């Protein structure tokens, strides 16, 4: 029963029972709970993320006219249209990826809350010491807050090619594409670290149970 419950939670949040990862802080980002575990103010963190996302769109719109004017150097209309498409795609990728990362971090945060609930319930029923699980939960919360900070910083960035000559289009686009890839890797790595820390908390919970069933309930939203 325990294996099934933990296995379901691991699957929902992107883990495997063997501990491998599937696929891919700030102190002010958390608030104290009655159990002394620092929990993420996920609503406040998401609000800041969305504000930065909106600012990024405004920044790009402000730069769009200048970029469009720079395209006048390109004589081939098909090539000009292609460059406009590629330019728009750069910022679209950044928006889509950071939104994906933020959604993943929100789900991980929900998972950590459920792990704590299960740990507290089990401690009450069994009288076992839950200090190890508590420590892992705190680490997971911090890693999630850290990752959200990285992703929130990333979402406000814009990527605009500099058009210098028609012969340098490929190189100019390549520079911005490489910059975007490098920046997104920082977010991906931060999310991966948060996922690992949540996995550590799940392993600690499993160890605490020692073969006894733990009831973990997930809301439909969390699922």
C-alpha positions as CSV (number, residue, x, y, z in Angstrom):
1,X,0.0,0.0,0.0
2,X,2.8,2.4,0.9
3,X,4.7,1.7,-2.3
4,X,1.5,2.4,-4.3
5,X,0.8,5.7,-2.6
6,X,4.4,6.9,-2.7
7,X,4.8,5.6,-6.2
8,X,1.7,7.6,-7.3
9,X,3.0,10.8,-5.8
10,X,6.4,10.2,-7.2
11,X,4.9,9.7,-10.7
12,X,2.7,12.8,-10.4
13,X,5.6,15.0,-9.6
14,X,8.0,13.5,-12.1
15,X,10.0,11.0,-10.1
16,X,10.7,7.3,-10.1
17,X,11.0,5.1,-7.0
18,X,14.6,4.4,-7.8
19,X,15.4,8.1,-7.2
20,X,16.3,9.1,-10.8
21,X,14.9,12.3,-12.3
22,X,12.6,12.0,-15.2
23,X,13.0,14.7,-18.0
24,X,14.1,17.7,-17.2
25,X,15.7,31.6,-2.5
26,X,15.4,33.9,-1.0
27,X,14.5,34.2,2.7
28,X,11.8,36.7,1.9
29,X,10.1,34.3,-0.4
30,X,8.9,32.1,2.5
31,X,6.7,32.5,5.5
32,X,6.9,30.7,8.9
33,X,4.4,28.0,9.7
34,X,3.3,26.7,13.2
35,X,5.5,23.6,12.7
36,X,8.7,25.8,12.2
37,X,9.0,24.8,8.5
38,X,9.3,27.7,6.1
39,X,6.7,27.5,3.4
40,X,6.8,29.3,0.1
41,X,4.4,32.2,-0.4
42,X,3.5,30.7,-3.8
43,X,0.8,33.2,-4.6
44,X,3.1,36.1,-4.0
45,X,5.9,34.5,-6.0
46,X,3.6,33.7,-8.9
47,X,2.3,37.3,-8.9
48,X,5.9,38.6,-9.2
49,X,6.5,36.1,-12.0
50,X,3.5,37.3,-14.0
51,X,4.4,40.9,-13.4
52,X,7.8,40.3,-14.9
53,X,6.3,38.4,-17.8
54,X,4.0,41.3,-18.6
55,X,7.0,43.7,-18.4
56,X,8.9,41.6,-20.8
57,X,6.1,41.8,-23.3
58,X,6.0,45.6,-22.9
59,X,9.8,45.8,-23.4
60,X,9.7,43.8,-26.6
61,X,6.8,45.9,-28.0
62,X,9.0,49.0,-27.3
63,X,11.8,47.5,-29.2
64,X,9.7,46.0,-32.1
65,X,9.6,49.2,-34.1
66,X,13.3,49.7,-34.0
67,X,13.9,46.1,-35.0
68,X,11.5,46.3,-37.9
69,X,13.2,49.4,-39.1
70,X,16.6,47.6,-39.1
71,X,15.1,45.0,-41.4
72,X,15.2,47.6,-44.2
73,X,18.7,46.6,-44.9
74,X,17.5,43.2,-46.2
75,X,16.4,43.4,-49.8
76,X,15.0,39.9,-50.1
77,X,11.4,40.0,-48.8
78,X,11.2,36.3,-48.0
79,X,14.4,36.6,-46.0
80,X,13.1,39.6,-44.2
81,X,9.9,37.8,-43.3
82,X,11.9,34.8,-42.1
83,X,14.0,37.0,-39.8
84,X,10.9,38.6,-38.3
85,X,9.6,35.1,-37.6
86,X,12.8,34.0,-36.0
87,X,13.0,37.1,-33.9
88,X,9.5,36.7,-32.6
89,X,10.2,33.0,-31.9
90,X,13.1,33.9,-29.5
91,X,10.9,35.7,-27.1
92,X,8.1,33.2,-27.5
93,X,10.4,30.4,-26.5
94,X,11.5,32.3,-23.4
95,X,7.9,32.9,-22.4
96,X,6.8,29.4,-23.0
97,X,9.8,27.7,-21.2
98,X,9.6,30.0,-18.2
99,X,5.9,29.4,-17.9
100,X,6.5,25.7,-18.1
101,X,9.1,25.9,-15.4
102,X,6.9,28.0,-13.1
103,X,4.1,25.4,-13.5
104,X,6.4,22.6,-12.6
105,X,7.6,24.5,-9.5
106,X,4.1,25.1,-8.4
107,X,3.3,21.4,-8.6
108,X,6.5,20.6,-6.7
109,X,5.5,23.0,-4.0
110,X,2.1,21.4,-3.7
111,X,3.9,18.0,-3.4
112,X,6.1,19.2,-0.6
113,X,3.0,20.4,1.4
114,X,1.4,17.0,1.0
115,X,4.6,15.3,2.1
116,X,4.6,17.4,5.3
117,X,0.9,16.6,6.0
118,X,1.6,12.9,5.6
119,X,4.7,13.2,7.8
120,X,2.9,15.0,10.6
121,X,0.0,12.6,10.4
122,X,2.3,9.6,10.6
123,X,4.3,11.1,13.5
124,X,1.1,11.7,15.4
125,X,0.0,8.1,14.9
126,X,3.3,6.4,15.4
127,X,5.2,8.8,17.7
128,X,8.3,8.6,15.5
129,X,10.9,11.4,15.2
130,X,10.3,13.2,11.9
131,X,13.4,15.5,12.1
132,X,15.0,14.1,9.0
133,X,11.8,14.5,6.9
134,X,11.4,18.0,8.3
135,X,15.0,18.9,7.3
136,X,14.5,17.5,3.8
137,X,11.2,19.4,3.4
138,X,12.9,22.7,4.4
139,X,15.6,22.1,1.9
140,X,13.0,21.4,-0.8
141,X,11.1,24.5,0.0
142,X,14.3,26.6,-0.2
143,X,15.3,25.0,-3.5
144,X,11.8,25.7,-4.9
145,X,12.0,29.3,-3.8
146,X,15.5,29.6,-5.3
147,X,14.3,28.2,-8.6
148,X,11.3,30.5,-8.8
149,X,13.6,33.4,-8.2
150,X,15.8,32.3,-11.2
151,X,12.8,31.7,-13.4
152,X,11.2,35.0,-12.4
153,X,14.4,36.8,-13.4
154,X,14.6,35.0,-16.7
155,X,11.0,35.7,-17.7
156,X,11.6,39.4,-17.8
157,X,14.5,39.2,-20.3
158,X,14.0,40.0,-24.0
159,X,16.2,38.9,-26.9
160,X,16.5,41.2,-29.9
161,X,18.8,40.6,-32.9
162,X,21.1,43.3,-34.1
163,X,20.9,43.6,-37.9
164,X,24.2,44.9,-39.2
165,X,24.3,43.6,-42.7
166,X,22.5,41.1,-44.9
167,X,25.5,38.8,-44.9
168,X,25.7,38.6,-41.1
169,X,22.1,37.6,-40.4
170,X,22.9,34.0,-39.5
171,X,25.6,35.0,-37.1
172,X,23.5,37.7,-35.5
173,X,20.6,35.4,-34.9
174,X,23.0,32.7,-33.7
175,X,24.3,35.0,-31.0
176,X,20.9,35.7,-29.5
177,X,19.8,32.1,-29.8
178,X,22.9,31.0,-28.0
179,X,22.4,33.6,-25.3
180,X,18.8,32.5,-24.8
181,X,19.9,28.8,-24.6
182,X,22.5,29.7,-22.0
183,X,20.1,31.7,-19.9
184,X,17.4,29.0,-20.0
185,X,19.8,26.4,-18.9
186,X,20.2,28.2,-15.6
187,X,16.5,28.0,-15.0
188,X,16.4,24.4,-16.1
189,X,19.2,23.5,-13.7
190,X,17.5,25.3,-10.8
191,X,14.2,23.5,-11.5
192,X,16.1,20.2,-11.7
193,X,17.7,20.9,-8.3
194,X,14.3,21.6,-6.8
195,X,12.9,18.4,-8.2
196,X,15.9,16.5,-6.7
197,X,15.3,18.1,-3.2
198,X,11.6,17.1,-3.4
199,X,12.7,13.6,-4.3
200,X,14.9,13.5,-1.2
201,X,12.0,14.5,1.0
202,X,9.9,11.7,-0.5
203,X,12.6,9.2,0.2
204,X,12.9,10.4,3.8
205,X,9.1,10.0,4.1
206,X,9.3,6.5,2.7
207,X,12.1,5.6,5.2
208,X,10.1,7.1,8.1
209,X,7.1,4.9,7.2
210,X,9.2,1.7,7.4
211,X,6.6,-0.4,5.5
212,X,3.5,1.1,7.2
213,X,0.9,2.8,5.0
214,X,0.9,6.6,4.7
215,X,-2.2,8.2,3.4
216,X,-1.4,11.0,0.9
217,X,-4.4,12.9,-0.5
218,X,-4.0,15.1,-3.6
219,X,-6.6,17.6,-4.7
220,X,-7.7,17.6,-8.3
221,X,-5.8,20.9,-8.8
222,X,-2.6,19.3,-7.6
223,X,-3.1,16.3,-9.8
